[in-house]
C-alpha cells in the first residue's frame, strides 16, 4: 500500500460543481485535519501532515478501554516532548483520538464496534490503531483496519484466533500485532506452571496430598475457551481431579445469588484450589463470597479487575489472599518498569491495567519502527516490526525498544507476543490482609525468584490454614 501520508497534497482535490447557468463553486478538500486529536507535547505550529494519527479503539468509561487510552496518551506525550520521530529530514509527532466500541457491555452489539472503527478510519483518517479487549467485538471491527491496510496493535484480546489468522492468511492479517496479553492457550500454561509450584509450596507446609481437587470458574466468553480447555486437559497430569460440576463457565450477567450458587458447588465438590478466568465484574462477587463463606480453598488465576489498586475498595476489602496474574507491580521487572509505573501513577493516579501497559509499549514499538525503518508506510513498517524476534532482542537488546513488561518480543510468522521469561511474562501478585499487593515467588517455574527485589512467599488465608491443620 502506498502511504496515505505520501499521497497528501496541499490541495488534494479541486471539484467544480456547475450550478445554474455556468456558475462554478470550487470546493477545496485539504489535508486530513487533526483538530479532533489530542496532541500532548506537540510544539505549536506543527503542520497537520507532520502529525501521525493514532486511533484508540475500546470501551470508553470501562477500565480496559480507558487503560488503552491512558497508556497510549502517556507514550505519545513522552515521545512528543522528547522531540518526536525523525524520518529523513522530517520530524513527525503523534496525535491520538479515541472512539467508543461499547465492547465492555455484557449485552454486546458488534455493530457499535464496527461503527467506531469506521469513524476512526473514514472520519479521523487514522494511520495506526491501538486497543481492543473483547474477542467477539474485535473479531468484527478488526476487519475495518485490515480492509484499509492499517496496522492494528491489540492490547487486550487473548484468543488464539487473531494470531492464527496472521499465520494462515498472512496477506490480509499481516497488519495485526498482539502486544498484550499472550494468547489464551499460553495463559493456561502460565496458570498451570504457577499452580504446580504453589501446590508444591502448600504440600510442603501442610503435608502431601493437601491439594487433590481443582475448580475452574470462567466467564462463558470466547477468550476463556482455550485457557479452560488447556487446564482441563493438563491438570490431571498433576494427579489432581477437576470434577465436571466444578468446571464452571458462567454467563457474565450473573447475579450475586448466582455466584453464591457456584461457590457452594465448589464447597460441595471438596475443591481445594480454585482457578478463576475472569475479566469483568464477576471477580468482585467471587471475592466477596470468598470472604463471607470462608471456604477451604485458595484462589489463584486470572481476575482482571483485581489488577487495579481500586479493587480493594470495590470488593469491600474482600480481596485478601487472592493471587492473580498481573503484568506489572512497582518492582524493577525491567530497567524501564519503575519509570513507567511512577509516570503513569503521577498522571492518572491509579495503577496501570494490562491494556495500559500494552498500549504504552505499542506506541513505543511504532516509534522505534518508524525511525529504524525510516518510513511511515504501514507495509514498510511490518517487516521492521517483524525483526523484534526473541533471538534478535536477546542478542542485541540495545537495538530494540525497551518495554516495561518484559523483552516484548514477537513471533514473526504470527505476530504473537512471545510468552516466556524474559520476553512476555506475567507476575503473580497476591493481596494481603492490609490491602496491599506483593509479587509471589514462582519457584523458578515462570520467573526466577531472585529476578528482582520484592518477591515474597505465598500466604494461605487464615481460615484455610486452620482447616488444613496449620499450627
PyMOL commands that set and color helices and strands:
alter all, ss='L'
color gray80, all
select helices_A, chain A and resi 48-50+63-81+110-123+135-147+161-168+170-173+184-206+222-238+244-246+256-268+282-293+304-307+311-314+337-348+354-373+378-385+390-395+397-399+462-467
alter helices_A, ss='H'
color red, helices_A
select strands_A, chain A and resi 13-19+23-29+51-58+85-87+90-100+128-131+151-154+176-178+214-219+247-250+273-278+298-303+323-326+410-411+416-417+427-431+437-440+455-456
alter strands_A, ss='S'
color yellow, strands_A
deselect
rebuild
show_as cartoon
